[in-house]
Amino acid sequence: MFNKLIEQRRSIRKFTKQPIEQEKIEQLIEAALRSPSSRSFNPWRFVVVNRPELLEKLAEVKPHGSSFLGKAPLGIVVCADPSASDVCVEDASIASVFIHLAAQSLDLGSCWIQIRKRDHDGSKSADTYIKDLLKIPDNLMIESIIAIGYPGEVKKGHPRETLPFNKVSFNLFNEKD
């Protein structure tokens, strides 16, 4: 079942106008909260955004790669507290992936929008832009936004034969068997 899920999952950037049911939103939140965390420090925080006017403003977070968020019915901002864990970036990334996989299992589409280390414009970081917009405290960092909705496009999974198996070594680097 898991292999089928990851075989089919693709980044979806077009969504229908169909709202996401509250039960599914709760399942997405639960998936995020169940994500593994080093030493169970759980340094992540999540801001679930479903107000269209906020999603449209969040869609302007970067010059490229975020505009589709304005047409999504849901965005989950994945934050982390660097003072809570030295691996908060990794923990927030794992939570982001759990949200993706939960969305796929619920027949929803999703797409990761990278925020950490990205600019909003020449004067402000994407992180600062979101903190100002959503009133997120300065001590948190923002890893990503996951755009979620019912898919407005169909993408087939990547065929197995197109996977880059040449990037896999056994036992020693560049050893093939």
N, C-alpha and C positions, 0 to 999 in steps of 0.2 A: 504494500500500500504506500509506504514512504517513497520507494523508488518511482512509482507512478506519479506521485505528487511532484517530485523534483524533475522528472522527465518533462512534465507538462508546463511547469512554471516558467513564465516569461515576464519581462517588464512590460507593463501595460501603461500607455500614456493617453489613451482615449477612453472616456467613461460615458455611460449613459446617464440620463438625468434621474434614474431610479434611486431613491434614497436607500440607505443601508438600514436594515432593521436593527433596533436597539439590542436585540438578543445577539446579533452577529457582532455588534460593536463591543458588547460585553465579552464575547469569546475572544476577540482580538486583544482586548486589554488583559484578559486572563493569560493568554499565550505569552504576552510580553512579560507579565509578572512571574511566569514560570520559567523564563529563560535562565540558563545557567549563569552563575556569577562567581568569580574567583573568591574563594573563602566565604561565600554567601554574604558578601558585603552589600550587594544590591545597590550600587551607586547610581543607578539610572533613575530618571524621573520621566514621566510622559505627560504631554499636553495633547489632549484629544480635541481636535478642532473640527467643528461641523457647521459653523456659521459661514454662509457663502461670502459675506463681505470680508471676513478674516482670511478665508482661503484665497480670495482674489489678491489681497495684499501680500500674503505669503508667497504667492506665485511670482511676485516681483523681487524675491529675495536675491536672485542672481541674474546676471545678464543672459545666461544660457542654461538650459536644463531644468527649469522649474516652472515655466509658464503653464504647462498642462495641469498643475495643481489647482489653478483657478476654476477648472471645469470638473474637478473631483468633488464628490460629496463629503469626503472625509480625508483628513490629514492627521497623522500622529507624529508629533515632534518628539524626537528621542534625545533626551538630555542626560548628562552625567555630572557627578560631583567629584572633581579630581581630588578633593581632600578626603574622600571616603575610600578611595582605592587607587593604587598606582596603575591598575589596569582597567580603569573606567572606560577608556576608548574601546577596548576589546569587549568588555561587558555590554556596552551600549550597542556595539556592532552586532553581537550575538542576539540581543533583544530585537534589533531591527530585522534580522533574518527570521527570527521566530514569528514576527508580525507578518512578514512576506508569506511564509509557509502556511500560517493560519489563514491568511486571506485566500490563498490558493485552495485550501481545503474547504472553504466556505463558498467557492465559486465566485470569488471576487478577484479583480485584478489589482495589481499594486506596482509601484515603482519607487525606488530609493532615490531621494534627492540628497546628494552630499552637501553638508553644511560646513563641517569642521575644515578649517584651512581654505575657505572660499571667500571671495569678495562679493559684497553687495554692489558697490561701485568704488570709484577711486578714493573715496573718503571714509568708507565704513565697511566693516566685515559683515558677512552674511549672519554670523553669530550675533553681532551687536544689533543688526536690523531686527532679527526675530526677538531678541530679548526686549528691545524697546517696544515692539508691537504687542507682544503677549505678556509683558510685565514679568519676565523670568529673571530671577535674581542673578547678579553678576558672578556669584561664586560657581554657578553651573556653566558647563560648556554644552554646546549643541552639536551632536554628531550628525543627525540626519532628520529628514522629514520623509515619512512614508505616505505617498498618495494612494488612496484606496477608493475603489468604486466597482460597480458592475461594469465589466469590460464592454467598451464600445468598439473594440477591434478584436480580431481573432488572429492569434499567432500560434503556429505549431511549435512544439518543442524541438530542440536541436537534435538531429539524428545522432545516434551513437557514433557512427563512423566519422562525424565531424568534430568529435571531442579531441582535444590536444593531448593524446596519450603520450606523445614524445616528451612531455614535461614531467613524466613520472619516472623515478628511479627506484630500484630495490636495493636496500642495504647500503650501498655507496652511491654518491652522486654520479649520475650518468651510467650507472650499472642497470642493465635492462632485465636481468633475471638472476 
